Amino acid sequence: MKQYDGKTVNDILTALAAEKGCAVENIIYYVLEEKEGGLFGIGKSAKIEAFTMDDVNAFIESYLNQYFDDIDVKHFVEVKRGEDDSFYVTLDAENNSVLIGKNGQTLQAINTVVRAATNAQFKRRFSIIVDVNGYKEERYEKIKVMAERIAKTVAKTHVSARLGPMPNDERKVIHQYLNGMANIRTESEGEGADRRLKIIYDDGKPTAPNRKPHVRRPDHPETAKAHE
């Protein structure tokens, strides 16, 4: 993240907005230093770190491109911004099966590394999903089918069920997908790699109006807001 100097924070933001061609409101910044100055404002100064979401988008793309260039692997990277500080990355390379790994473990590791690097660079948490050749799209469809089957059993037996540990994006898919199901609610439990979902019978929960069976991938620009 870049640092910028000026007389006041407002002066810096105004100049930066003109430079980046955006509104001041679209700049996220952290004040590092702010001096009032002496008589007539002599010596007055400010220093900030600042960025826009376009900068985040560019960083993610550059980070992945640099990685694959360094290991001399032909690849394609596309980053799209979604809602609420979220980004969806499409990745295609020479050997996608290696990038995905067994049960998607390598892909999940890529997600973790890219997210950690971006969060550290901009000192802020972002929701970032990296997908390789549509693998996660297919995975989401499979876990929705599985979750609905288990939820129907829970609704019938009134006995809650715990799913196996899964990454945050897959928990979001199930949370969102089952949100409109009558008498069923979901909650996350556990920590870290052991965090999982519990599907719970709730006789006080009605069916959500206009429930639709299909849910797009989380954090995609067209996805409705999903709740953790």
Helices and strands as residue ranges (DSSP letters): E 2-6, H 9-20, G 24-26, E 28-35, G 39-41, E 45-51, H 53-70, E 75-81, E 86-93, H 96-100, G 102-104, H 105-122, E 127-132, H 135-157, E 161-162, H 168-178, E 184-189, G 192-194, E 196-201
